[in-house]
Amino acid sequence: MGGRRLAVIGAGYVGLTVAACFAHLGHRVRCIECDGAKALSLARGRVPVAEPGLEALWRRHLADGSLSVCQRAEEGLPGAEVVFLCVGTPPAPGGEADLSQVWQAAEDVARALPAGARPVVAIKSTVPPGTARRLQETLRCLRPDLGLAVASNPEFLREGCALADFLRPTRIVIGADDEEAAAVLEELYRPLGAPVVRCRPDSAELAKYACNAFLAARISFVNEMAELAEAVGADVTEVAAVMGLDPRIGPAYLEAGLGWGGSCLPKDLRALLALARHHDVPVPLLEGVARTNTRQVARLLERLAGLVGPLSGKRFCLWGLAFKPGCDDTRDSPAMALGRALQEAGAEVWAYDPLAWAPDFVVHRDPYRAAEGAEALVLATAWPELSAVDWGRLRSLVRRPLVLDARNGLDGEAARRAGFVYLAVGRSPAGEPATAPVEG
Ligand SMILES: NC(=O)c1ccc[n+]([C@@H]2O[C@H](COP(=O)([O-])OP(=O)(O)OC[C@H]3O[C@@H](n4cnc5c(N)ncnc54)[C@H](O)[C@@H]3O)[C@@H](O)[C@H]2O)c1
């Protein structure tokens, strides 16, 4: 078997994808996962996340022997030429990235590498600028006998299309001071044919945060346009279409709705704000991006209360729990925030999601069952199958024919034809200005 010997520490979305894809590219990969139950399930070929194609790829390479999983670094690290750190970096209480998993992994690396080992340690986790340099120093102190080189190699994959994103990346970022380490990483990624940006480790680390903050900013921007569109009688989807056709702007991340969420954008923006505070750098634009996002759930609740009166004691149907369609991840999901806010207001929540589950709510796998007795239906995650629901059938199930399309993902005309009051985000039904134009 050819290829390099690689180790991947941490088997979350990123680690699993990195491990399976490098095995697919012909390398021999050992995946180290400290959670015993997870490691056992992975060794049996069961992948604990709903990521299209990942389990099949994982099983294929377990079977051909190019991929294996273990729980202890001592088993997985010896012989590795490159070690990818793919551990979690959740937010600490102050918003900054909690790097305890990174430092634990560093101790594991220092403890488990045999004498004479010289692997490249590549940080794939999203970490604040300075972390790669600190890791380099830490490893040098712990194991002065080894010639370890640390590089920052941030990952840009998206959940729901992780394999395609990894195997057809838009760019590979390699932040390394050590020329040899950078060359080893560049060679690993060469078959993917993507442009490679070689830079300082700190630039690579900041660039990852900058990308996520910019994506969040686009969504917050279009959500502000949505509120203005509602006020003046415009349609934000038409506004976004015009913006998106400008090549300087592009169409991605211009969907108005309940706001951004998930395991990355919220925590990374919080970490960036904490970084700015730490360095005393004013970032009013970034602060606004976060504030506007928080407003979206509150705005929807206000709209609901304006339509049905007090929310307490009423049942609402929440279509969607995952932070976006195509995955089962509910971390920092706006849909979950809305569900919890409804419960805090005394309402009962029946939810539908084809993949995600949450112990907080009554969750159905059938959108019609979740709609029974509902005071209003709310689309909180734009699952594509919901664009073709049977509105006639729903009409006979709900208590009140009211739908709030918080993702602009439903067939509003069909809903109206079936007798529903249909309201979307940033799209006033009449096309009439809701307020008199401002002159002067
Ligand atoms: N999820 C995404 O879409 C995505 C995309 C790009 C970047 N990232 C970044 O990549 C990193 C990982 O994200 P994730 O979603 O895969 O995280 P995750 O929390 O789902 O997975 C991390 C895994 O690492 C394991 N782990 C922690 N310490 C370990 C150790 N010392 N030894 C072995 N295993 C250990 C944990 O048990 C867990 O299974 C984060 O920094 C994240 O911000 C995530």
PDBQT file of the ligand as one rigid body, heavy atoms in Angstrom, charges set to zero:
ROOT
HETATM    1  N1  LIG A 501     -17.983  21.245  11.802  1.00  0.00    +0.000 N 
HETATM    2  C1  LIG A 501     -17.627  21.989  10.766  1.00  0.00    +0.000 C 
HETATM    3  O1  LIG A 501     -18.381  22.166   9.805  1.00  0.00    +0.000 OA
HETATM    4  C2  LIG A 501     -16.264  22.649  10.722  1.00  0.00    +0.000 A 
HETATM    5  C3  LIG A 501     -15.802  23.203   9.524  1.00  0.00    +0.000 A 
HETATM    6  C4  LIG A 501     -14.542  23.801   9.500  1.00  0.00    +0.000 A 
HETATM    7  C5  LIG A 501     -13.781  23.862  10.668  1.00  0.00    +0.000 A 
HETATM    8  N2  LIG A 501     -14.267  23.340  11.824  1.00  0.00    +0.000 N 
HETATM    9  C6  LIG A 501     -13.422  23.396  13.020  1.00  0.00    +0.000 C 
HETATM   10  O2  LIG A 501     -12.789  22.130  13.164  1.00  0.00    +0.000 OA
HETATM   11  C7  LIG A 501     -12.691  21.766  14.557  1.00  0.00    +0.000 C 
HETATM   12  C8  LIG A 501     -13.403  20.449  14.795  1.00  0.00    +0.000 C 
HETATM   13  O3  LIG A 501     -14.767  20.606  14.501  1.00  0.00    +0.000 OA
HETATM   14  P1  LIG A 501     -15.809  19.386  14.628  1.00  0.00    +0.000 P 
HETATM   15  O4  LIG A 501     -17.138  19.927  14.289  1.00  0.00    +0.000 OA
HETATM   16  O5  LIG A 501     -15.266  18.218  13.903  1.00  0.00    +0.000 OA
HETATM   17  O6  LIG A 501     -15.684  19.136  16.222  1.00  0.00    +0.000 OA
HETATM   18  P2  LIG A 501     -16.370  18.031  17.125  1.00  0.00    +0.000 P 
HETATM   19  O7  LIG A 501     -16.478  18.639  18.479  1.00  0.00    +0.000 OA
HETATM   20  O8  LIG A 501     -17.580  17.488  16.445  1.00  0.00    +0.000 OA
HETATM   21  O9  LIG A 501     -15.297  16.845  17.174  1.00  0.00    +0.000 OA
HETATM   22  C9  LIG A 501     -14.108  16.897  17.882  1.00  0.00    +0.000 C 
HETATM   23  C10 LIG A 501     -13.738  15.459  18.272  1.00  0.00    +0.000 C 
HETATM   24  O10 LIG A 501     -12.438  15.441  18.830  1.00  0.00    +0.000 OA
HETATM   25  C11 LIG A 501     -12.413  14.498  19.888  1.00  0.00    +0.000 C 
HETATM   26  N3  LIG A 501     -11.247  14.809  20.738  1.00  0.00    +0.000 N 
HETATM   27  C12 LIG A 501     -11.056  15.895  21.512  1.00  0.00    +0.000 A 
HETATM   28  N4  LIG A 501      -9.841  15.824  22.111  1.00  0.00    +0.000 NA
HETATM   29  C13 LIG A 501      -9.260  14.676  21.683  1.00  0.00    +0.000 A 
HETATM   30  C14 LIG A 501      -8.010  14.049  21.950  1.00  0.00    +0.000 A 
HETATM   31  N5  LIG A 501      -7.102  14.598  22.765  1.00  0.00    +0.000 N 
HETATM   32  N6  LIG A 501      -7.763  12.843  21.372  1.00  0.00    +0.000 NA
HETATM   33  C15 LIG A 501      -8.659  12.275  20.545  1.00  0.00    +0.000 A 
HETATM   34  N7  LIG A 501      -9.867  12.833  20.262  1.00  0.00    +0.000 NA
HETATM   35  C16 LIG A 501     -10.152  14.023  20.817  1.00  0.00    +0.000 A 
HETATM   36  C17 LIG A 501     -13.750  14.694  20.561  1.00  0.00    +0.000 C 
HETATM   37  O11 LIG A 501     -14.107  13.572  21.368  1.00  0.00    +0.000 OA
HETATM   38  C18 LIG A 501     -14.663  14.864  19.337  1.00  0.00    +0.000 C 
HETATM   39  O12 LIG A 501     -15.149  13.617  18.888  1.00  0.00    +0.000 OA
HETATM   40  C19 LIG A 501     -13.262  22.947  15.321  1.00  0.00    +0.000 C 
HETATM   41  O13 LIG A 501     -12.222  23.828  15.664  1.00  0.00    +0.000 OA
HETATM   42  C20 LIG A 501     -14.178  23.621  14.313  1.00  0.00    +0.000 C 
HETATM   43  O14 LIG A 501     -14.353  24.986  14.569  1.00  0.00    +0.000 OA
HETATM   44  C21 LIG A 501     -15.480  22.722  11.882  1.00  0.00    +0.000 A 
ENDROOT
TORSDOF 0
